[in-house]
């Protein structure tokens, strides 16, 4: 997978199957870009790998996800529940 730090991500980076990541304290967050102009975000521990958080992390709510991954909202992607 192609992981991009959210602090360096641009709208052009938001291609299907790409993933963004961010650290916040002891949490790791991963946003998965979908194939239908959608996305979802998951959280896990900083001790977990990016792949583990993306595949098995706890899904977070849209409000928290947009705060962390504002570029997804800027790109007008729909949050996937």
N, C-alpha and C positions, 0 to 999 in steps of 0.2 A: 504494500500500500504506500501511497504517497502522503506522508504526514508533513504539514506545514504549520509552523508556529503562528498562532493567530496574530501576534504583533507584527508579523511580516506579510500576512495574507492580504491579497487584493481580490476584487470582484472577479477578475480574470482567472484566479486560482480555483474558483469554486466550480470545478468540473465534476461530473458524476464519478463516484467512488473515491474521490479525494477525501482526505481527513485533516481537520484542524485540531490543534491541541493547545491547552493552556494549563499553567500551574497556578494554584491559589492556596497558599499555606501548605497543609498536608494533603491536599486534594489535587488530583489530576483530572482534567476534563478533556473529552474528545468529542468533536462534532463530525458526524458522518454525512457527507453530501450524497443524496439519493439520485435516482435516475429520472425522477418526475418533477423537477424543480422543487425538491423538498430536502429537508435535513432534520436531524435529531441529534441530541447531545446526551452524553453519559458521563458519570463521575465514578472515580475509584480512588484508591490510595496512590500516593507518589511512589510507593514500593512496587506497584504493578506496572507491567509493560503497557505501551500504547495500544497494542493489539488486544490485550486482555480487557482493558477498560472499554475499548470500542466494541468488543464482541460480548462481554459479560458484565459491563458496568451497570450502575443504577441510572435509569433514565431520569433526567431532570426536567422540571417544568419549563414552559416556554419563556416566562419572564426572566428567570435566572439564566437560561441559555442565551437569550438575546443580549443580556448584560455582558456575558463573556464573549460571545461571538457575534458582535454587532454587524460585521461584514456580511453575514448571512441575511440579515434583515435588509441591509443596504442593497443586496443583490435581488431582493424581493422573492427569496425562497420561502416556501411554506413550511412551518414547523410540523413535523410528522408526529402524531400521537400514537 
